[in-house]
């Protein structure tokens, strides 16, 4: 994958994530409608590839305004990832040299890997995750719209234990995707499936598009370092 293609795919997926995130607010507080309405229009321009550097700078400025409006990344990890992707893509457009532009996209790919590794490492250090109790509690007590059928899995100790260790091993082993294109394909499909399952089962829909937005950078980076 060329640098230009990876960058363009990242822009498209970022635009979709921004539209999804912003649309959720249009049914909320009317005072926020202008901010998120503007964000949708800018995301549509990014999706169409219109005035991309200007649009990215405007989206970044709007992102800072939203940080002030909500006193930080109110939605946690997905908001932080959105800003990270936005900053890296903007830098990839505005950096004065080709090396710095590549560095911006490479940095995004490394942060993507770290997002999985750190998450897995934190889980591994937590005894409740190692016992499977933490995942059981997610099913049993989650405030997200988990169906009653899924809640029953909380009492299936073997299933929950195996699922817990599968998630932890997958996350801490994620850097292995850099070793071979086949491993990368398996890793990204598995990670995308993981985010999709979280969106469908637990309502964590924001994580799906914005994490996928960083995948083209990793595909490009893996090809770049493999020569």
Buried (B, 14 or more C-beta within 10 A) or exposed (E): BEBEEBBBBBBBBBBBBBBBBBBEBEEEEEEBBEBBBBBBBBBBBBBEEEEBEEBBBBBBEBBEEBBEEEEEBEBEBBBBBBBBBBBBBBBBBEBEEEEEBBBBBBBBBBBBBEBBBEBBBEBBEBEEBBBBBBBBEBBBEBEEEBEEEBBEBBEBEEBBBEBBBEBBEBBBBBBEBBEEEEBBEEBBEEBBEBBBEBBEBBEBBBBBBBBBBBBBBBBBBBBBEEE
